[in-house]
Amino acid sequence: MSKVHPYKERIADISTINKSFIILALDLEPRYHDLKYIESLVSSLYPYLCAVKVNFHLILPFSKKTIEETNRIIHSYGLLSIADIKLNDIKNTNEVILRYLYSMGFDSVIVNPIIGENELRSFVRLAHNFRMGVISLAYMSHENVSEGYGLKIVQSSSKVSKILRLYEIFLKYARRSNVDGIVVGATHLKTLRHISSISRIPIYSPGIGTQGGNPKSAIDSGSNYLIIGRSILNAKNKRKALSKLLNLKEFKR
Ligand code: XMP
């Protein structure tokens, strides 16, 4: 295990080699819940990608064996696999889940920092022992995100009290816990710019295309990786959609 590089380095290396910062959200409709379809999709799109994100769309209906096989396919094309389960439970449960994800071949997992700084820190420590990465939510991509992640929180000590947004507190947890990435929606550019100006943690941004986010604006505002699902999956010509959506010539790194 010690020979495996940390997750953060591995995804950065693949991103450099493939000259791509795109993570495919493998949110397949039930009719495509098929390993042959997954293999044909990944084999066709892998040169444009650095990772594939797998969430409940597949984890719920698939067996452990099929998820292992999905991850084997993803790895066989030189990509990493991210489990998007927005993990949010007690320490013991989180650890059991992490061990399952590791045994199924995932390289990283998305967690919800509402579990708190101490829980996040010990979770990251365990994940790093497995050479897995942890990506922590900071500001989600959906429209009404401010009802949660934007809430104003009064933090008071004996001397002073100050008001912070919930995402600023989550950012502090992320920094102190040494997470490998944070999720900030490409749909909220002002917040994205704010976060990228005060944090050096790699930013993963969903919300491109179908949810209204623009890839160039997101990259210009500080996103390091773009998570894209429907705009690719629903396109007739998926490779063309990727190139077009990202206007790769203009800002390929
Ligand atoms: P689309 O089809 O909108 O898919 O490109 C986006 C994918 O990303 C997930 N998603 C998020 N995941 N934090 C996350 O961890 C977010 O703020 C967020 N917003 C969207 C979504 O479930 C889908 O897989």
Residues whose N, C-alpha, C, O or C-beta is under 5 A from the ligand:
A	BS01	XMP	A25 D27 N55 I110 Y139 M140 S141 V183 P206 G207 I208 T210 Q211 I227 I228 G229 R230 S231
